[in-house]
Amino acid sequence: MSQTKTELLQGNLYINGEWVSEEEQTYFESINPATQELVGTCAAATASQVDDAVKAASTAYSHWKNTSIPERAAFLTKAAELFEDRKEELAQVMTKEMGKTLTESRGEVGVVIATAQYMAGEGRRLFGEIVPAGFPDRDIKMVREPLGVVACITPWNFPVSLASYKMFAALIAGNTVVWKPASEVALSAKIFMEVLHAAGLPKGTINLLTGSGRIVGQKLATHSEVKIISFTGSTEVGQQLAEMSSKTLKRISLELGGKNAVIVLKDADLDKAAEGIIKSAFTTTGQRCTAASRVIVERSVKEELLKKVIALTKEMKIGNGLDEGVVIGPLVNEQQCRLVEDYVQKAVEEGGNIALGGHVLSELGTCYYMPTIIDNVSSNHTIAQEEIFGPVLAFIEVNGYEEAMSVNNGTMYGLSTSIYTSSLHYASRAAKDAVSGLVYINNGTSNAEMGVAFGGMKMSGNGHREVSHHAFDVMTEWKSVYTNY
């Protein structure tokens, strides 16, 4: 049943503590990929509104940096309580906007709550250092200081959790924030910002700009008053932002794409491996940077593992993420669905065999793609090298550990690697040999925990980390203080 006009949501911009719009403000639509229904409309920020938001954040910075850390933490603790109150509402809107299951969306709001609580506690651990002086009558200390305005640019696949990683680390460190979420999830961002407003954060401390990357993102990347860019998204866009921001010597943190693999050796527990593979490959419909899109398996157990993975995949219910029992929702939009189709077609042209799926589930809608498993893939095939961001899994046969690790490391990415083995020898070697920011032993590629550094190597990032206290390496800089007495 279609929504009535009164049920539609509208998202304006949040600048300097107020919800604002201009007389000539233009709006864009948020469409439910499961039903193609209109969820609501969102304001598209203009260049002048970007300037307004940055000015507000810059003005608020001097007060916020001098606010005591326990007081900053109190705002985050209050926000955590308020997110709990609006958890179901926010989860429902996320599912409507980008298609993930309601169970996943609820879990994501839980991550936001945990992140607020964690960063509130980490404020007490923004430790400095005391350094022994080389001269008499001198004390030396090193302290962390915030930098100023942080531009947080976040993707649509995790609409609020990734924002919380960036924004809460920035805020507890004493920075102020301008947030540009992906347009596909602008209404989810609005609810997120309503919670922070209700928590009582001072005017200008946080600001929300929805709209195009071409206008909002590029202007933030080149704005002289923005001191840090924290971005999660594609490698291509990350490269562009790095180039644009270099002219003003901004600090930039990039969490980018991945071509993650599950390595399965012949001594592995194949049942556990199969379960870990499907959860890693098809959760969030494969639309996550840590999704497993390659299975690198020893030849002697490939057929058995393939059968187990196919059988478990067939049991997964596909449909509208709001429906009970659904574990795989639609792709975020028709464009993404067509992209997945093109990759699967390319895989077949290069010699791959479709073992399962390989087609749009048109009986469900235009954005549903059957979870797809492709066999007979070589490590140099396109589907084994490029990030797809969809429910597609490639099986690659190898002759042993050495070849498996060579194939794993043989892409431009280095985000997450998993290995299933009962051998302590190979498990220990994999932990050392994998060129990945994340390594999982006998677990899938997507199972990160709070407080553990998250980020990738090679073209999966530029060396910075999120989720843990290591985020402060981005959000603060060191000041050395010499005192002679």
C-alpha positions in Angstrom: 0.0 0.0 0.0 1.4 3.4 -1.0 2.2 6.0 1.7 0.0 9.0 2.0 1.3 12.5 1.6 1.2 13.1 5.4 3.4 10.1 6.0 6.2 11.3 3.8 9.3 12.6 5.6 11.1 15.9 4.8 14.7 16.6 5.6 16.1 20.1 5.9 19.6 21.2 6.7 20.9 21.6 10.2 23.2 24.6 10.6 24.3 26.4 13.8 21.7 24.6 15.9 18.7 25.2 13.7 16.8 23.4 10.9 17.1 25.7 7.9 16.1 26.1 4.3 16.1 28.8 1.7 13.2 30.2 -0.2 14.6 28.7 -3.4 15.8 25.5 -1.8 15.7 22.5 -4.1 14.9 19.0 -2.8 15.7 15.5 -4.0 13.7 12.3 -3.3 14.5 9.3 -1.1 13.1 6.1 -2.7 12.6 2.7 -1.0 14.5 0.2 -3.2 12.2 -2.6 -2.0 9.0 -1.1 -3.2 10.0 2.0 -5.3 7.8 4.1 -3.0 8.7 7.6 -2.0 10.0 7.7 1.5 10.4 11.5 1.6 12.3 14.5 0.3 15.6 16.1 1.4 17.1 19.5 0.9 20.1 19.9 -1.4 22.6 22.2 0.2 23.9 25.1 -1.9 27.5 26.3 -1.9 26.5 29.3 0.3 24.9 26.9 2.8 28.2 24.9 2.9 30.0 28.1 3.8 27.4 28.9 6.5 27.8 25.4 8.1 31.6 25.7 8.1 31.5 29.2 9.5 29.1 28.0 12.3 31.4 25.1 13.1 34.5 27.3 13.1 32.9 29.8 15.4 31.8 27.1 17.8 35.2 25.5 17.9 36.8 28.0 20.3 34.2 27.3 22.9 33.9 23.5 22.4 37.7 22.9 22.5 37.7 24.7 25.9 34.8 22.7 27.2 36.1 20.1 29.7 36.3 16.5 28.4 33.9 15.2 31.1 31.3 17.7 29.9 31.8 16.7 26.3 31.4 13.1 27.4 28.2 13.9 29.1 26.6 15.0 25.8 27.6 11.7 24.2 26.2 9.7 27.1 22.9 11.6 26.9 22.9 11.0 23.1 23.3 7.2 23.7 20.2 7.3 26.0 18.2 9.2 23.4 19.2 6.9 20.5 17.8 4.0 22.6 14.4 5.9 22.7 14.4 6.3 18.9 16.0 3.0 17.9 13.0 1.5 16.2 12.1 4.6 14.3 15.6 5.1 13.0 15.9 1.4 12.1 12.7 1.5 10.1 13.8 4.6 8.1 17.2 3.1 7.3 15.6 -0.1 6.0 13.2 1.9 3.9 15.9 4.1 2.5 18.7 1.6 1.6 17.0 -1.8 1.8 19.0 -3.7 4.5 16.9 -6.0 6.8 15.3 -4.5 9.9 17.4 -6.8 12.1 20.6 -5.3 10.6 19.3 -1.8 10.9 18.4 -2.3 14.6 21.9 -3.7 15.1 23.4 -0.7 13.5 21.6 1.7 15.9 23.0 -0.5 18.7 26.5 0.2 17.3 25.8 3.9 17.4 24.8 3.6 21.1 27.9 1.6 21.9 30.1 4.0 20.0 28.7 7.0 21.9 29.3 5.2 25.2 32.8 4.1 24.2 34.0 7.5 23.0 32.6 9.1 26.1 34.8 6.9 28.1 37.8 7.3 25.8 37.7 11.0 26.6 39.3 10.2 29.9 42.2 8.5 28.1 43.3 11.3 25.9 46.7 11.0 27.6 49.7 13.1 26.9 53.3 12.3 27.7 56.0 13.5 30.1 59.4 13.5 28.5 62.7 13.6 30.5 64.5 16.9 29.8 68.1 17.1 28.6 68.7 20.3 30.6 68.3 21.1 34.3 65.4 23.1 35.6 63.2 22.1 32.7 59.9 20.1 32.3 58.7 18.8 28.9 55.2 17.6 28.2 53.4 16.6 25.0 49.6 17.0 24.8 46.9 16.2 22.3 45.0 19.1 20.9 42.0 19.2 18.5 42.5 20.8 15.0 39.2 22.5 14.3 36.4 21.8 11.8 36.1 18.1 10.8 34.2 17.3 7.6 32.7 13.8 7.9 31.6 12.3 4.6 29.8 9.0 4.9 28.3 6.3 2.6 24.8 4.8 2.3 25.5 1.2 3.3 25.9 2.0 7.0 24.0 5.3 7.3 24.6 6.0 11.0 27.2 3.7 12.5 30.0 5.0 10.3 28.9 8.6 11.1 29.1 7.8 14.8 32.7 6.4 14.4 33.8 9.7 12.9 31.7 12.3 14.6 31.9 11.0 18.2 35.7 10.7 18.0 35.9 14.2 16.6 33.6 15.7 19.2 35.2 14.1 22.3 38.6 15.3 21.1 37.3 18.9 21.0 36.7 19.4 17.3 33.4 20.6 15.6 31.7 18.8 12.8 30.1 19.3 9.4 28.5 16.1 8.2 27.7 15.2 4.6 25.9 11.8 4.4 25.1 9.9 1.2 22.0 11.2 -0.5 20.4 7.8 -0.5 20.1 7.9 3.3 19.6 11.6 4.0 16.4 11.0 6.1 18.2 8.6 8.4 20.8 11.3 8.8 18.1 13.8 9.8 16.8 11.5 12.6 20.4 11.0 13.8 20.9 14.8 13.9 17.6 15.3 15.7 18.9 13.0 18.5 22.2 15.0 18.8 20.2 18.3 18.9 18.0 16.9 21.7 21.2 15.9 23.6 21.9 19.6 23.9 25.1 20.0 22.0 26.0 23.8 21.7 25.1 25.6 18.5 27.5 25.1 15.6 29.2 22.1 17.2 27.5 19.8 14.7 26.0 20.6 11.3 24.2 18.5 8.7 24.5 19.1 4.9 22.6 16.9 2.6 23.0 17.0 -1.2 25.4 16.2 -4.0 29.0 15.2 -3.6 29.8 17.5 -6.5 28.6 20.6 -4.6 28.9 19.7 -0.9 31.7 17.2 -0.8 34.0 19.1 -3.2 33.5 22.4 -1.4 34.3 20.8 2.0 37.4 19.2 0.5 38.7 22.6 -0.6 37.4 24.9 2.1 40.2 26.6 3.9 38.5 26.4 7.3 38.0 22.6 7.2 41.0 21.1 8.9 40.2 17.3 8.6 38.4 15.2 6.1 37.1 11.8 7.4 35.7 9.8 4.4 34.4 6.3 3.9 33.5 5.3 0.4 35.0 4.2 -2.9 38.7 4.2 -3.6 38.1 6.4 -6.7 36.3 9.1 -4.7 38.8 8.9 -1.9 41.6 9.6 -4.4 39.7 12.6 -5.7 39.2 14.0 -2.2 42.8 13.5 -1.3 43.9 15.4 -4.4 41.5 18.3 -3.7 42.3 18.5 0.0 46.0 18.6 -0.6 46.0 22.2 -1.7 45.1 23.3 1.8 47.2 20.6 3.5 44.2 19.1 5.3 44.6 15.9 7.3 42.5 13.3 5.5 41.4 9.9 6.7 40.2 7.4 4.1 38.4 4.2 4.7 38.0 2.7 1.2 37.1 -0.4 -0.8 38.0 -4.0 -0.4 38.3 -7.2 -2.4 38.2 -9.5 0.7 38.8 -13.2 0.6 38.1 -16.2 2.7 40.9 -18.8 2.4 39.9 -22.3 3.1 42.6 -25.0 3.6 42.0 -28.7 3.3 42.2 -29.2 7.0 39.4 -26.7 7.8 36.1 -27.4 9.4 34.1 -27.0 6.1 30.7 -26.5 7.8 32.0 -23.6 9.9 33.7 -22.2 6.8 30.6 -22.4 4.7 28.6 -20.6 7.4 31.2 -17.9 7.7 31.4 -17.4 4.0 27.7 -16.8 3.4 27.4 -14.4 6.3 30.4 -12.5 5.0 29.4 -12.5 1.4 25.6 -11.9 1.5 24.9 -9.9 4.7 23.8 -6.3 3.7 23.3 -7.9 0.3 27.1 -7.8 -0.2 27.1 -4.0 0.1 29.8 -3.6 2.7 33.5 -2.8 2.4 34.4 -6.0 4.4 32.2 -8.3 2.4 33.8 -11.5 1.2 33.7 -11.6 -2.6 36.4 -14.3 -3.0 36.7 -17.8 -1.7 40.2 -19.1 -2.2 40.0 -22.8 -1.5 42.4 -25.8 -1.8 41.5 -27.9 -4.8 40.9 -31.2 -2.9 38.0 -29.7 -0.8 36.6 -27.2 -3.3 33.7 -29.3 -4.6 32.5 -30.2 -1.1 32.8 -26.6 0.2 31.0 -25.3 -2.9 28.0 -27.7 -2.3 27.8 -26.6 1.3 27.9 -22.9 0.4 25.2 -23.3 -2.3 22.9 -25.3 0.1 23.2 -22.6 2.8 22.6 -19.8 0.3 19.5 -21.4 -1.0 18.0 -21.3 2.6 18.4 -17.5 2.8 15.1 -15.7 2.5 15.1 -12.8 0.1 12.7 -9.9 0.2 11.7 -6.6 1.7 13.9 -5.9 4.7 10.8 -4.9 6.7 9.3 -8.4 6.4 9.8 -11.1 9.0 12.4 -13.7 8.4 14.1 -11.9 5.4 17.9 -12.0 5.6 18.7 -10.5 2.2 17.1 -7.3 1.0 17.3 -5.4 -2.2 20.3 -3.6 -3.6 20.3 0.1 -2.8 19.0 1.2 -6.2 18.6 0.1 -9.9 21.9 1.5 -10.9 23.7 -0.7 -8.4 21.7 -3.7 -9.6 22.8 -3.0 -13.2 26.4 -2.8 -12.1 26.2 -6.2 -10.5 24.6 -7.6 -13.6 27.5 -6.2 -15.7 30.1 -7.8 -13.4 28.4 -11.2 -13.5 28.2 -11.1 -17.3 31.8 -10.1 -17.5 32.7 -13.1 -15.3 30.9 -15.5 -17.6 32.6 -14.0 -20.6 36.0 -14.5 -19.0 35.3 -18.2 -18.3 33.5 -18.3 -15.0 30.6 -20.7 -14.4 27.5 -19.6 -12.6 26.9 -22.2 -9.9 24.0 -20.3 -8.4 22.0 -17.2 -9.1 23.2 -14.8 -11.8 19.9 -12.9 -12.4 17.6 -10.2 -11.2 14.6 -11.4 -9.1 12.2 -9.4 -11.2 9.2 -11.1 -9.5 10.2 -9.2 -6.3 11.2 -5.9 -7.9 13.8 -4.1 -9.9 16.5 -3.9 -7.2 16.6 -7.6 -6.1 19.5 -9.7 -7.3 19.8 -13.4 -6.6 22.8 -14.2 -4.4 25.3 -15.4 -7.0 28.2 -17.9 -6.7 30.6 -18.2 -9.6 33.0 -21.1 -10.0 36.0 -21.7 -12.2 37.3 -18.2 -11.6 41.0 -17.3 -12.1 42.8 -14.8 -9.9 43.3 -12.4 -12.9 39.6 -12.3 -13.8 37.9 -9.0 -13.4 35.5 -10.5 -10.8 38.5 -11.5 -8.7 40.1 -8.1 -8.8 37.5 -5.4 -8.7 35.1 -4.5 -5.9 31.5 -5.3 -6.9 29.5 -4.2 -3.9 26.8 -6.8 -4.4 25.9 -10.4 -3.5 28.4 -12.1 -5.8 31.0 -14.6 -4.6 33.8 -16.0 -6.7 35.4 -19.4 -6.1 39.1 -19.7 -6.9 41.0 -23.0 -6.6 44.6 -23.2 -5.4 47.1 -26.0 -4.7 48.1 -25.0 -1.1 48.7 -22.2 1.4 51.5 -20.5 -0.6 49.4 -20.0 -3.7 46.3 -19.1 -1.6 48.2 -16.3 0.2 49.7 -15.1 -3.1 46.2 -14.9 -4.6 44.8 -13.2 -1.5 47.4 -10.5 -1.7 47.2 -10.2 -5.5 44.8 -7.3 -5.7 45.2 -3.5 -5.1 43.1 -3.8 -2.0 44.0 -4.9 1.6 41.1 -4.6 3.9 40.0 -7.9 5.4 41.3 -11.5 5.1 39.8 -14.6 6.6 41.4 -18.1 6.8 39.8 -21.4 7.9 42.3 -24.0 9.1 43.0 -26.3 12.0 46.7 -25.7 11.7 48.3 -23.3 14.2 51.2 -23.1 11.8 49.2 -21.8 8.9 46.9 -19.7 11.1 50.0 -17.9 12.5 51.6 -17.5 9.1 48.4 -16.0 7.7 48.2 -13.5 10.5 51.7 -12.3 9.4 51.5 -12.8 5.6 48.1 -11.3 4.8 48.5 -7.7 3.5 45.3 -6.7 5.2 44.3 -4.3 8.0 42.0 -7.0 9.4 42.8 -10.7 9.7 40.3 -13.3 11.0 41.3 -16.8 11.9 38.3 -19.3 11.6 35.8 -16.5 11.2 34.3 -14.5 8.4 35.6 -11.2 7.0 33.0 -9.0 8.7 33.1 -9.3 12.4 34.8 -6.2 13.9 34.4 -5.2 17.5 34.3 -1.9 19.4 37.7 -0.7 20.6 39.7 -2.5 17.9 41.4 -0.5 15.2 39.5 -0.6 11.9 41.0 0.2 8.5 42.8 -1.1 5.4 46.2 -1.3 3.7 47.2 -0.5 0.1 44.2 1.0 -1.8 41.8 0.2 1.0 42.9 3.3 3.0 45.7 5.7 3.7 46.9 4.3 7.0 44.5 5.9 9.5 42.2 3.8 11.8 38.7 4.2 13.2 36.5 2.6 16.0 39.2 2.5 18.6 41.3 5.2 20.4 43.5 5.2 17.4 40.9 7.5 15.8 42.5 10.3 17.9 45.6 10.0 15.7 43.4 11.6 13.1 41.3 13.9 15.3 44.1 15.5 17.3 47.7 16.7 16.8 50.6 16.8 19.2 51.8 20.0 20.9 55.1 19.9 22.7 55.4 22.3 25.8 58.8 23.2 27.3 58.8 24.9 30.7 62.0 26.3 32.2 61.9 27.1 35.9 
